[in-house]
């Protein structure tokens, strides 16, 4: 289930968004200020951020700028600020859409769905995910390099798939544990390092970067 982070300090609007997005089949987490939003983002796997601008503590522009330093997650600004200057400022921060209040909920939901489809890089009917000379068979749980099977375990495959579906995003070890292990019992974070080491060895190509002091990522592929 895709998770949307709602960042909105107006409790009525926040509740309205929560109800409609949950009803549309999304998982949601909400924040009422910029600091809380960044805390949620760092601790959870977020697929899209719905971001107000006029927020306490850190405004929406600041939140967007800090997120963009570590992730290309889709960001939609939802705000009462409707001047051309504000919209240009948001677009310069590489947001995916700028929607002014008051807004149409049906149109907002359709825009969110379209942005998430584009961000995924593939449709549900596609069976393969490709990155440079690496190909994942999503149904068969197999990874190939130059057409040769790499013999990844199921968990190694899931780790690699998570990176490839979210190219450019930096994952901490705890992020990966929360997303892929989802355990109610303690799991040592070092298991992530072991899986990354095994993936690198089996692929024979080092596409997973170590971000020192933070975690890991796969750089976004330039297809131009």
Secondary structure, DSSP 8 states (H G I E B T S, - for coil): --EEEEE-S-HHHHHHHHHHHHHTT-EEEEESBHHHHHHHHHHS--SEEEE-SS-BSS-HHHHHHHHHTT---EEEEEES---HHHHHHHHHTT-SEEEESS--HHHHHHHHHHHHHHHHSS-TT--EEEETTEEEETTTTEEEETTEE----HHHHHHHHHHHHTTT--B-HHHHIIIII--SS---THHHHHHHHHHHHHHSS--EEEETTTEEEE------
